[in-house]
Amino acid sequence: MHDINVVLADLPGLGRVRLCECNAIHVSIGPVTLNLEPAAFLQVVALMNKATDELSKLRESPETAESPFQMFGTPQSRFTH
């Protein structure tokens, strides 16, 4: 079999995305690695892009008492569980 081991992306201190000969894409972030088929990887990318768009919309909205960003930087966040 053809040896494939291609690093598609690498960000030192965060993680790496790698394609290997088993036709899987390995997404490693810290101690966690997701082993995904290429189609599943593309679905994860679409999911993250959608989340990024929604986060951008939240950040652009006017700050209110209910703003989720007021909780950032505090020891207890309602978004962390």
C-alpha positions in Angstrom: 0.0 0.0 0.0 1.1 3.5 -0.7 2.4 5.3 2.4 0.5 8.5 2.9 1.2 10.7 5.9 0.4 14.3 5.0 0.1 17.0 7.6 -2.8 19.2 6.3 -2.5 21.8 9.1 -0.4 22.3 12.2 -0.7 24.9 14.9 1.9 24.3 17.6 0.4 24.4 21.1 -3.1 23.6 19.7 -3.2 20.7 17.3 -2.7 19.1 14.0 -4.8 17.7 11.1 -3.3 14.7 9.2 -4.3 12.4 6.4 -2.9 8.9 6.5 -2.8 5.8 4.4 -5.9 4.4 6.1 -7.9 7.0 4.3 -8.8 8.8 7.5 -8.2 12.3 8.6 -6.9 12.6 12.2 -7.8 15.8 14.0 -5.7 16.1 17.1 -6.4 18.9 19.6 -4.4 18.6 22.8 -4.8 15.1 24.1 -7.9 14.4 22.0 -7.8 12.9 18.5 -10.8 12.4 16.2 -10.3 9.8 13.4 -12.7 10.7 10.6 -13.6 9.6 7.1 -13.0 12.4 4.7 -16.8 12.9 4.2 -17.3 13.1 8.0 -14.4 15.6 8.3 -16.0 17.8 5.7 -19.2 17.7 7.8 -17.3 18.7 10.9 -15.8 21.6 9.0 -19.2 22.7 7.9 -20.5 22.5 11.5 -17.5 24.6 12.8 -18.0 27.2 10.0 -21.7 27.5 11.0 -20.7 27.9 14.7 -18.2 30.5 13.7 -20.8 32.5 11.8 -23.2 32.3 14.8 -20.5 33.4 17.2 -19.7 36.3 15.0 -23.3 37.4 15.0 -23.4 37.2 18.8 -20.3 39.2 19.1 -21.7 41.9 16.8 -25.0 42.2 18.7 -25.4 45.1 21.2 -24.3 44.2 24.7 -27.2 43.6 27.0 -27.6 42.3 30.5 -28.2 38.9 29.0 -25.1 39.0 26.8 -23.2 35.7 26.8 -19.9 37.5 26.6 -20.3 39.1 30.0 -19.7 35.7 31.5 -16.4 35.1 29.7 -13.4 35.5 32.0 -15.3 34.6 35.1 -14.7 31.4 37.0 -18.2 30.2 36.5 -19.8 30.4 33.0 -23.2 29.1 32.1 -21.7 27.9 28.8 -19.2 25.6 30.5 -20.3 22.3 31.8 
